[in-house]
Amino acid sequence: MKLIIDFILSEEGAAIAEQSLLLGLVMVAVVPAIAAYGTRINLAVSKASTKLIT
C-alpha cells in the first residue's frame, strides 16, 4: 500500500499522467486525419493499379 501511495505522491506519477493525457489528445487529432487521408491514399493506389493493369 505504501508503494502505491508513494507512486501517487511522486512527481513521476504526475509526469506519467500528463504524458498520457497529452497522448490521448494527440490521438484524438491524428486518428480522424489518418482516416480522412487513408481514403484518398486508397483511391490513388487503386487508380495507379488500374492504369498499370490496362
Distance bins in CASP14 RR format, pairs under 12 A and 6 or more apart:
PFRMAT RR
TARGET T0000
AUTHOR 0000-0000-0000
RMODE 2
METHOD distances of the structure
MODEL  1
1 7 0 0 0 0 0 1 0 0 0 0 0
1 8 0 0 0 0 0 1 0 0 0 0 0
2 8 0 0 0 0 0 1 0 0 0 0 0
2 9 0 0 0 0 0 1 0 0 0 0 0
3 9 0 0 0 0 0 1 0 0 0 0 0
3 10 0 0 0 0 0 1 0 0 0 0 0
4 10 0 0 0 0 0 1 0 0 0 0 0
4 13 0 0 0 0 0 1 0 0 0 0 0
5 13 0 0 0 0 0 1 0 0 0 0 0
6 12 0 0 0 0 1 0 0 0 0 0 0
6 13 0 0 0 0 1 0 0 0 0 0 0
7 13 1 0 0 1 0 0 0 0 0 0 0
7 14 0 0 0 0 0 1 0 0 0 0 0
7 15 0 0 0 0 0 1 0 0 0 0 0
7 16 0 0 0 0 1 0 0 0 0 0 0
7 17 0 0 0 0 0 1 0 0 0 0 0
8 14 0 0 0 0 1 0 0 0 0 0 0
8 16 0 0 0 0 0 1 0 0 0 0 0
8 17 0 0 0 0 1 0 0 0 0 0 0
10 16 0 0 0 0 1 0 0 0 0 0 0
10 17 0 0 0 0 0 1 0 0 0 0 0
11 17 0 0 0 0 0 1 0 0 0 0 0
11 18 0 0 0 0 0 1 0 0 0 0 0
12 18 0 0 0 0 0 1 0 0 0 0 0
12 19 0 0 0 0 0 1 0 0 0 0 0
13 19 0 0 0 0 1 0 0 0 0 0 0
13 20 0 0 0 0 1 0 0 0 0 0 0
14 20 0 0 0 0 0 1 0 0 0 0 0
14 21 0 0 0 0 0 1 0 0 0 0 0
15 21 0 0 0 0 0 1 0 0 0 0 0
15 22 0 0 0 0 0 1 0 0 0 0 0
16 22 0 0 0 0 0 1 0 0 0 0 0
16 23 0 0 0 0 0 1 0 0 0 0 0
17 23 0 0 0 0 0 1 0 0 0 0 0
17 24 0 0 0 0 0 1 0 0 0 0 0
18 24 0 0 0 0 0 1 0 0 0 0 0
18 25 0 0 0 0 0 1 0 0 0 0 0
19 25 0 0 0 0 0 1 0 0 0 0 0
19 26 0 0 0 0 0 1 0 0 0 0 0
20 26 0 0 0 0 0 1 0 0 0 0 0
20 27 0 0 0 0 0 1 0 0 0 0 0
21 27 0 0 0 0 0 1 0 0 0 0 0
21 28 0 0 0 0 0 1 0 0 0 0 0
22 28 0 0 0 0 0 1 0 0 0 0 0
22 29 0 0 0 0 0 1 0 0 0 0 0
23 29 0 0 0 0 0 1 0 0 0 0 0
23 30 0 0 0 0 0 1 0 0 0 0 0
23 31 0 0 0 0 0 1 0 0 0 0 0
24 30 0 0 0 0 1 0 0 0 0 0 0
24 31 0 0 0 0 1 0 0 0 0 0 0
25 31 0 0 0 0 0 1 0 0 0 0 0
26 32 0 0 0 0 0 1 0 0 0 0 0
26 33 0 0 0 0 0 1 0 0 0 0 0
26 34 0 0 0 0 0 1 0 0 0 0 0
27 33 0 0 0 0 0 1 0 0 0 0 0
27 34 0 0 0 0 0 1 0 0 0 0 0
28 34 0 0 0 0 0 1 0 0 0 0 0
29 35 0 0 0 0 0 1 0 0 0 0 0
29 36 0 0 0 0 0 1 0 0 0 0 0
30 36 0 0 0 0 0 1 0 0 0 0 0
30 37 0 0 0 0 0 1 0 0 0 0 0
31 37 0 0 0 0 0 1 0 0 0 0 0
31 38 0 0 0 0 0 1 0 0 0 0 0
32 38 0 0 0 0 0 1 0 0 0 0 0
32 39 0 0 0 0 0 1 0 0 0 0 0
33 39 0 0 0 0 0 1 0 0 0 0 0
33 40 0 0 0 0 0 1 0 0 0 0 0
33 41 0 0 0 0 0 1 0 0 0 0 0
34 40 0 0 0 0 0 1 0 0 0 0 0
34 41 0 0 0 0 1 0 0 0 0 0 0
34 42 0 0 0 0 0 1 0 0 0 0 0
35 41 0 0 0 0 0 1 0 0 0 0 0
35 42 0 0 0 0 0 1 0 0 0 0 0
36 42 0 0 0 0 0 1 0 0 0 0 0
36 43 0 0 0 0 0 1 0 0 0 0 0
37 43 0 0 0 0 0 1 0 0 0 0 0
37 44 0 0 0 0 0 1 0 0 0 0 0
38 44 0 0 0 0 1 0 0 0 0 0 0
38 45 0 0 0 0 1 0 0 0 0 0 0
38 46 0 0 0 0 0 1 0 0 0 0 0
39 45 0 0 0 0 0 1 0 0 0 0 0
39 46 0 0 0 0 0 1 0 0 0 0 0
40 46 0 0 0 0 0 1 0 0 0 0 0
40 47 0 0 0 0 0 1 0 0 0 0 0
41 47 0 0 0 0 0 1 0 0 0 0 0
41 48 0 0 0 0 0 1 0 0 0 0 0
42 48 0 0 0 0 0 1 0 0 0 0 0
42 49 0 0 0 0 0 1 0 0 0 0 0
43 49 0 0 0 0 0 1 0 0 0 0 0
43 50 0 0 0 0 0 1 0 0 0 0 0
44 50 0 0 0 0 0 1 0 0 0 0 0
44 51 0 0 0 0 0 1 0 0 0 0 0
45 51 0 0 0 0 0 1 0 0 0 0 0
45 52 0 0 0 0 0 1 0 0 0 0 0
46 52 0 0 0 0 0 1 0 0 0 0 0
46 53 0 0 0 0 0 1 0 0 0 0 0
47 53 0 0 0 0 0 1 0 0 0 0 0
47 54 0 0 0 0 0 1 0 0 0 0 0
48 54 0 0 0 0 0 1 0 0 0 0 0
END
